[in-house]
Amino acid sequence: MGDCVELRHTLGAFRLDAAFEFGDGAKVTALFGPSGSGKSTVINAIAGLIQPEFGRLVLGGETLLDTDRGISVPARARRIGVVFQDTRLFPHLSVKANLLYGWQRTSVKVDSRGIDAVIALLGLERLLDRRPRTLSGGEKSRVALGRALLMNPRALLLDEPLAALDAARKAEILPYLDRLVRETRIPMLYVSHSLDEVARLADRMVLIDKGRVIAQGSLFEVTQRLDLIAGNALLPGAVLETRIAGHDDAHGLTDLVLAGERLVVPRVDKPVGDSVRIRIDALDVMLALSRPEGVSANNILAANIAAIEETGGHADIQLSLGDARLIARITRRSLDRMGLKPGMPIFAVIKTVTVGGREHS
C-alpha cells in the first residue's frame, strides 16, 4: 500500500473530497490553491486535529487513519510535525524551552547531537535564552520549525508558514527552508497560495480548489498544463528547470540554458552548471511571427505552438521548447490577426522572469 491521503468531510456548506499521494519519494509536496479551497482542513485532518467523516492516511507504509477499519492513531502518537502561520510559540517559555517542548513528549527522541544539529540548521544558537515576544517574525518561524523537527517527525506539515511575514522576513527565512529541504529526508507537505514559494521549494504539486483535487503531479508538469491556466486561472504560468551556462560579471548578468536556448537574468549567486528554477507568467510572454530586432528585451526564444485554448476575450497558447512548455496569454484579436495555429513556429519575447521568488525583466 503506497503512502496516500484520502479525505471526505463537511463543514457547514463546504464539502472536502480530496485524495492525493504524499511521500512515496517526493521530498516536498505543495498543496496549492486559493483561500478557502480546503488546504487547512486537509492539514488538520492529517495531523489528527479533526476527525473526518471518511479518511485514510498512510505514511511511511503505516496506516495512521482508516475510518472504514476503525483505525485512528491519536494526534500525539502520529509523529507529524506541524508549523502554522501564527507559529503558536509559548510566550512564557524561552526559545530553548519551546524547542524542547515537543522533544520531551515524543516517544522516539533524537539525541543531544540531533538537538544541536537542528539548532545549527536553523541558526538559532544566539536566540536560545530569549522569549518569543523579543523575536522577529522570521525568527519565530525558525523556532516553530525547530520545535517541529525535534519531535523526530515522520512527516512535516507547513501550513502557510510565511503568509504572515513581510517581504524582508520571507527573504530571511526562505534560505533556512531551502536548507531544511536539502539536508533532511523528512517528507513535507507545504501549504501555500504563493506560487513563488512553491516553485522554490516543492518537487510535487497538488492543486486544490473548492474542496477537490483538480490536478497532481510533478511541479513542472502541473504548472505547464494549459487547461489549468485557461480553465481555473489558479496558475499564472510555467515553472521551469534551467541550468547556469555562465556569468557576465561586467553587466551583472547570468546566462541560463532552457531547452538549448539562452535566458539572461540578473546575476544568480551560484556556480556554472548548477540548476535554477524559474517562473514565467503567461502575461509576461509576447509572441512574434519573426525574430524581433532592435528591441530592449534580452530574452527571445524560438518555439512552436503546441495548443491553443480560447476563453472569453483572450487565448492561452502553449508553446513547446523541446520538453519544456511555456504559456502565453494574448487577446483573441491578436490571435486572429496573427493567424496563429497549432504547429506553427513562433518567437516568445519574455518580459519578466522570476528567479528564486524575485522578478527580473
C-alpha positions in Angstrom: 0.0 0.0 0.0 1.5 3.3 -1.1 1.5 6.5 1.0 -1.6 8.4 0.4 -4.2 10.8 1.8 -8.0 10.3 1.2 -10.4 12.6 3.0 -14.1 13.4 2.9 -15.6 15.9 5.3 -18.3 18.5 5.6 -18.0 21.8 7.4 -21.3 23.8 7.0 -21.8 24.4 3.3 -18.2 23.4 2.5 -17.5 19.9 1.3 -14.0 18.4 1.2 -13.5 15.4 -1.1 -9.8 15.1 -1.7 -7.3 12.3 -2.5 -3.7 12.6 -3.3 -0.2 11.0 -3.0 2.0 12.3 -0.2 5.5 11.0 0.4 6.5 8.0 -1.8 9.7 9.6 -2.9 8.6 13.2 -3.2 10.6 15.3 -0.8 8.2 18.3 -0.8 4.6 18.1 -1.9 3.0 21.5 -2.4 -0.7 21.7 -1.5 -1.6 24.8 -3.6 -4.9 26.6 -4.1 -6.8 29.8 -3.3 -8.0 30.8 0.2 -11.0 28.7 1.2 -10.1 25.8 -1.0 -9.7 23.4 1.9 -6.0 23.4 2.4 -6.0 23.9 6.2 -8.8 21.4 6.7 -6.5 18.8 5.0 -3.7 19.7 7.3 -5.8 19.5 10.4 -7.1 16.0 9.3 -3.6 14.7 8.6 -2.3 16.0 11.9 -5.2 14.4 13.8 -6.7 17.7 14.9 -10.1 16.9 13.4 -11.7 13.5 12.7 -13.0 13.5 9.1 -16.3 11.7 8.2 -14.2 9.5 6.0 -10.4 9.3 5.9 -7.4 7.1 5.0 -3.9 8.2 5.8 -0.8 6.1 5.1 2.6 7.5 5.8 5.9 5.5 5.6 3.8 2.4 4.9 2.0 2.8 8.3 -1.8 3.3 8.4 -2.5 6.2 10.8 -6.1 6.7 9.8 -8.7 4.4 8.2 -12.2 5.2 9.2 -13.6 2.1 7.4 -11.4 -0.2 9.6 -11.8 1.8 12.8 -8.2 2.9 12.8 -7.4 6.4 14.1 -4.0 6.9 15.7 -4.2 9.9 18.2 -2.6 13.1 17.1 0.2 12.9 19.8 1.2 9.4 18.5 1.2 10.2 14.8 4.7 11.9 15.0 3.6 14.5 12.5 5.2 17.9 13.0 3.0 20.9 12.2 4.1 24.5 11.6 1.2 27.0 11.5 1.1 30.5 10.1 0.9 32.1 13.6 3.8 29.9 14.9 2.0 29.2 18.2 5.0 29.5 20.4 4.5 29.5 24.2 5.1 33.1 25.3 6.2 32.3 28.8 8.9 29.9 27.7 12.4 30.6 26.4 13.3 29.7 22.8 15.2 26.6 24.1 12.2 25.5 26.2 9.9 26.0 23.2 12.3 23.9 21.1 12.4 21.1 23.6 8.6 21.0 24.3 7.8 18.5 21.5 11.0 16.6 22.0 10.2 15.9 25.7 6.8 14.5 24.7 7.7 12.3 21.7 8.3 8.6 22.1 11.2 8.5 19.6 13.7 11.1 20.7 16.7 12.4 18.9 19.9 12.6 21.0 21.8 15.7 22.1 23.7 15.8 18.8 20.4 15.8 16.9 19.2 18.7 19.0 22.4 20.6 18.3 22.1 19.8 14.6 18.6 21.3 14.4 19.7 24.4 16.3 22.6 24.9 13.9 20.5 24.1 10.8 18.1 26.9 11.6 20.7 29.3 13.0 19.1 29.5 16.5 22.3 29.4 18.6 22.0 33.1 19.7 18.3 33.0 20.4 18.1 30.2 23.0 17.6 32.3 26.1 15.2 34.8 24.5 11.4 34.9 24.8 9.1 34.8 21.8 8.0 38.5 22.3 11.5 39.6 21.6 11.8 37.8 18.3 11.1 39.0 14.7 8.5 37.2 12.6 11.2 35.3 10.8 12.9 34.2 14.0 9.6 33.0 15.4 9.1 30.9 12.3 12.5 29.3 12.6 11.8 28.4 16.2 8.5 26.9 15.2 10.3 24.8 12.5 12.9 23.7 15.1 10.2 22.6 17.5 8.5 20.5 14.9 11.8 18.9 13.8 12.7 18.0 17.3 9.6 15.9 17.5 11.5 13.5 15.2 8.5 13.6 12.8 7.7 11.0 10.2 6.3 13.9 8.1 6.3 17.7 8.4 3.2 19.9 7.6 3.9 23.5 6.8 0.6 25.5 6.8 1.3 28.7 5.0 4.3 29.4 7.3 5.3 32.6 5.5 1.9 34.1 5.0 2.1 36.5 7.9 5.6 37.7 7.1 6.5 40.8 5.1 8.9 40.5 2.1 12.0 41.1 4.2 11.1 38.4 6.7 10.2 36.0 4.0 13.6 36.6 2.4 15.2 35.9 5.8 13.6 32.5 6.3 13.5 31.1 2.8 17.2 30.2 2.8 16.6 28.1 6.0 13.7 26.4 4.3 16.0 25.6 1.4 18.5 24.1 3.8 15.7 22.1 5.5 14.7 20.6 2.2 18.3 19.8 1.2 19.6 18.4 4.5 16.7 16.3 5.8 14.9 13.3 4.5 11.5 14.2 6.1 8.6 14.2 3.6 6.9 17.6 3.7 3.5 18.9 2.8 3.9 22.6 2.1 0.6 24.5 2.0 0.6 27.9 0.2 -1.2 30.1 -2.3 2.1 31.7 -3.3 3.4 30.1 -6.4 6.9 31.7 -5.9 7.3 29.8 -2.6 6.1 26.6 -4.2 8.3 27.0 -7.2 11.3 27.4 -5.0 10.8 24.5 -2.6 8.5 21.8 -4.0 9.1 18.9 -6.4 5.4 17.7 -6.5 2.2 19.8 -6.6 -1.4 19.0 -5.6 -3.8 21.7 -6.9 -6.9 22.0 -4.8 -10.0 24.2 -5.5 -13.4 24.3 -3.8 -12.5 21.2 -1.7 -11.5 19.0 -4.6 -8.1 18.0 -6.1 -8.1 19.1 -9.7 -4.6 18.1 -10.6 -1.5 16.5 -9.1 1.9 15.5 -10.4 5.4 16.9 -10.7 5.6 20.7 -10.2 6.8 21.2 -13.7 4.0 19.1 -15.3 1.2 20.8 -13.4 2.3 24.4 -13.9 2.7 23.8 -17.6 -0.8 22.4 -18.2 -2.8 24.7 -20.5 -6.2 23.6 -19.1 -5.3 24.6 -15.6 -4.3 28.1 -16.6 -7.1 28.6 -19.0 -9.9 26.9 -17.1 -9.2 27.9 -13.5 -6.9 30.9 -13.5 -5.1 29.5 -10.5 -1.7 29.1 -12.1 -0.4 32.2 -13.8 2.4 30.5 -15.7 5.0 27.8 -16.0 7.8 26.7 -13.6 10.8 25.5 -15.4 14.2 24.0 -14.6 17.2 25.7 -16.2 21.0 25.4 -15.9 23.6 28.2 -15.4 25.7 28.5 -18.5 27.8 31.4 -17.5 28.1 34.8 -15.8 28.5 38.2 -17.3 30.2 40.0 -14.4 30.7 43.2 -16.3 27.0 43.7 -16.6 25.9 41.8 -13.5 24.0 39.1 -15.5 23.7 35.3 -15.6 23.0 33.2 -18.7 20.6 30.3 -18.2 20.0 27.4 -20.6 16.5 26.3 -21.3 15.9 23.6 -23.9 19.0 24.7 -25.8 18.0 28.4 -25.7 19.6 31.1 -23.6 17.9 33.2 -21.0 19.5 36.3 -19.5 18.7 37.3 -15.9 20.4 39.4 -13.2 23.3 37.6 -11.6 22.5 34.4 -9.8 24.9 33.7 -7.0 25.5 30.0 -8.0 28.3 28.3 -9.9 28.2 27.4 -13.6 26.4 24.1 -14.1 24.0 24.5 -11.2 20.3 24.1 -11.8 18.0 27.1 -11.2 14.2 27.1 -11.2 12.4 30.0 -12.9 8.8 31.0 -13.3 7.5 32.8 -16.4 3.9 34.1 -16.2 1.6 33.8 -19.1 1.0 37.6 -19.2 4.8 38.2 -19.4 5.1 36.3 -22.8 4.7 38.3 -26.0 4.6 36.5 -29.4 6.1 37.4 -32.7 6.0 35.7 -36.1 9.6 36.6 -36.8 12.5 37.3 -34.5 12.2 40.9 -33.4 15.2 43.2 -34.0 16.1 46.4 -32.2 14.1 45.7 -29.0 15.2 46.0 -25.4 14.1 42.5 -24.4 17.0 40.3 -23.7 15.1 37.1 -23.9 13.6 35.9 -27.2 13.1 32.2 -27.5 12.3 30.1 -30.6 9.3 27.8 -30.0 6.4 26.0 -31.6 2.7 26.4 -30.8 1.6 23.2 -29.1 -2.0 24.0 -28.3 -4.4 26.9 -28.1 -7.3 27.4 -25.6 -9.7 30.3 -26.2 -11.6 31.7 -23.2 -13.7 34.8 -23.3 -11.7 37.7 -24.8 -8.3 36.0 -24.5 -6.4 33.0 -25.8 -3.9 30.9 -23.8 -1.2 29.4 -26.0 1.0 26.5 -25.0 4.5 26.8 -26.5 6.8 23.9 -27.0 10.6 24.3 -26.4 11.8 20.7 -26.5 10.4 19.0 -23.4 9.7 22.3 -21.8 6.4 24.2 -22.1 5.6 27.9 -21.8 2.2 29.6 -21.7 1.4 32.9 -23.3 -1.9 34.8 -22.8 -2.9 37.1 -25.7 -6.1 38.7 -26.8 -8.3 36.8 -29.3 -8.0 39.7 -31.6 -4.2 39.2 -31.6 -4.7 35.5 -32.2 -6.9 36.2 -35.3 -4.7 39.0 -36.6 -1.6 36.8 -36.4 -3.3 33.7 -37.7 -1.8 31.5 -35.1 -2.4 27.8 -35.3 -1.1 24.7 -33.5 2.2 23.5 -35.1 3.3 27.0 -36.2 6.9 28.2 -35.3 6.8 31.3 -33.2 9.1 33.5 -31.2 8.4 34.1 -27.5 9.5 37.5 -26.2 9.9 37.2 -22.4 9.2 40.4 -20.5 9.9 39.1 -17.0 11.5 36.0 -15.4 11.0 35.2 -11.8 14.1 33.5 -10.3 14.0 32.4 -6.7 11.0 34.5 -5.9 12.4 37.7 -7.5 11.2 39.1 -10.7 13.7 40.2 -13.4 12.9 42.0 -16.6 
